[in-house]
Amino acid sequence: MQLNSRTMSIAAGEGGFFATGGFPAGTYGGNGFFYGFSRADFVICDEGRLGRYDPAGNPVFGTDVTGSSGPEANIGSARGIKTLQRPARAYPFGVNELVVVDPPTNRIIRLDGAGHEVRSIDGFRMDPVSGISLAANEPLTLNNPRDVVAFTEFVRNPTGVSNPQALEYWVHYVIADSGNRRIVDLIDRHYVGPNRIIGDAILVNNERQLGVLRWHSPAEYSGKRYAYSSIARAANVDNPRQYWYIAGIGNATPTRVEVGLDTPGGTLPRDSRDGNGGMIIFNPFLASQNEVINDFTIPAIGANVYLDPATGNYDPNPRPAMVKKMSNLTSVTVRNVLLGVTPLWAVMFTDATGVYEIYRPGGPGTPWITRWMMPNEAYQVLRNRPGAPATIFGTNPLGLRAQYARRLDSGEVLITNGFVGRRQDGSDFAGEVVQVDGTIDPTFANPGFDFAKRNFGFYFGSLKFEINTLTDTRSLYQPVFADRR
């Protein structure tokens, strides 16, 4: 290929496209160029199935069973064939692996590209020198895990472990162990050879150090009624080398008093069994800096924003700012964003009333404020043509049951809708995955979200991608998770 009289080489294959070459050193950009593009597939968990699909809905990979013949059933690879009963999460890991959460089988599973188990975890072991203790009769097995964060690191001269090496490679699995009401961080410890070549698991008394408990949510945050439904890992905005965990609770409202951050007394709120839920921010290194989030502020909403799907007319009544409780929270994700030049966390979560992204511009102790949202009322008329009255398409589902949402690197927001029922035209609806415009535009100069825009700025053109029917396989049914990377 000739480009401005300079030669470039092109190579393409399954899911990838690469171009190299360009201008020589010292001219128009230095030592030539290298471009790489990869197909952004969807990974979706729905009823009894895990699948990877291309943007056209064609299956790339799908399975409802896993298989392995590894030696350690409870902390290593599982023996034989096991079913995936109801996978709830499936995150990319490494080059072509997935880390899968399957609550009914009480397992965290790593799968390779062919669906073979690389790792299966349904429990953990204790290291006697770690200094970590468990409550009386607390089990060493997982129970209904709902989410996981997996990451790796090289650790020099580690402490709190048996047979420490000068340099080790750790694989972390931070698990929302919902049935046991706790968060646990398990590590696989590996030898590291010359040139940082990763070796086998480190041995202690001839036992491979896989699934070793490294951190446990403090006693004040474990047990009780805290059924953790999700977990996210957030880089410290003041020190990107440190990470915190943000855990979602779907069945009870945590308070500062109950976790020991405030002294009981007066009118301070206590834990509630109202089912609303909330979040806890864990500093795994300094528990005194842990935080509780159980409500957030929605700014004032202008007139003619909410759209009545029955008439196509807009509600002429503005709505004042309000403090809103979370309601049956199902997922939490987080990104670091800039407010001017100040780095902040933008926490996106899903609950029974929609999808919300909140941040805290005032710093610790100040309210969390909504910066972007897709409430159920807006989603139900997402497919509309603006006007007065608006044209509302019959393909809109009658409900949104947001199960998972994440802001992608592109800025768009991926939403998993697990609602099962009807569309506005009366046809069946069994769930979908949509990718919508995530732009925040208060100027009205461009498309994007604002609290004063009609339907918050969402219309048919905001829908960048949708997937509900699939090629050569059954359509989605009640999806609970989708991601695209």
BELZI-V66712 format. One line per field, one symbol per residue. ss: DSSP state (a for helix, b for strand, c for the rest). phi: phi as a letter, one per 40 degrees, with the letter a starting at -180 (. if undefined). burial: I if it has 9 or more other C-alpha atoms within 8 Angstrom, else O. Layout:
ss = ???
phi = ???
burial = ???
This chain:
ss = cbbccbbbbbbbbccbbbbbbcccccccccccbbbbbbcccbbbbbccbbbbbccccbbbbbbcbbbbbcccccccccbbbbbcccbbbbbbbcccbbbbbbaaacbbbbbccccbbbbbbcbcbcccccccccccccccbcccbbbbbbbbbbbbccccccccccbbbbbbbbbbbaaacbbbbbbbbbbbcaaacbbbbcbbccbbcccbbbbbccaaaccccccbbbbbbbbcccccccbbbbbbbcccbccccccccccccccccccbcccccbbbbbccccaaacbbbcbbbbccbcccccbccccccbccccbccbbbbcccccbbbbbbbbbccbbbbbbbbbbccbbbbbbcccccccccbbbbbbbaaaaccccbbcccccbbccccbccccbbbbbbcccccbbbbbcccbbbccccbbccbbbbbcccbccccccccbccccaaaaccaaabbbbbcccbcccccccccbbbbc
phi = .bbfgbcbbbbaadgaabbbhhccdgbfhgcgbbbbbbccccbbbbdgababbcccgccbaaabbbaabccbccbbcccgbbcccadbaabcagcacbbbbbdccfbbbbbccbgcccabbbaabbccccgcbbcdgcccbcafcbaabbabacbcfcbgbcfcbcabbbbcbcbccdccfabbbbbbcbcbcdffccbcccbbfgbccbgccbabdddcbbgfbcccbaabbbcdccadcbbbbbbcbcbaccbcccbgcbcdigbccbdbccgcgibbcbccbaccccbbbbaabbcdbccfbcbcccbgccccccbcdacbccbfcbabbabcbbbgbccbcbcbabacbibbbbabccgdgbccbcbaabcdccccbdcabdibcccbccccccabbcbaaaccccgcbcbbbccbibcccgccbbhabbbbcbcbbccgcbcicacbcdfggcadccccaaaabbcgacccbfcbaaaab
burial = OOOOOIIIOIOOOOOIIIIIIIIIOOOOIIOIIOOOOOOOIIIIIIIIIIIIIIOOIIIOIIIIIIIIOIOIIIIIIIIOOOOIIIIIIIOIIOOOIIIIIIIOOIIIIIIIIOIIIIIIIIIIIOIOOIOOOOOOOOOOOIIIIIIIIIOOOOIOIIOOIOOOIOIIIIIIIIIIIIIIIIIIIIIIIIIIOOOOOIOOIIIIOOOOIIIIIIIIIOOOIIIOOIIIIIIIIIIIIOOOOOIIIIIIIIIIIIIIIIIOIOOOOOOOOIIOOOIIIIIIIIIOOOIOOIIIIIIIIIIIIIIIIIIIIOOIIIIOOIOOIOOOOIIIIIIIIIIIOOOOOOIIIIIIIIIIIIIIIIIIOOOOOOOIIIOIIIIIOIIIIIIIIIOOIIIIIOOIIIIIIIIIIIIIOOIIIIIIIIIIIIIIOOOOIIIIIIIIIIIOIOOOOOOIIIIIIIIIIIIIOIIIOIIIOIOOOOOIIIIIIIIIO
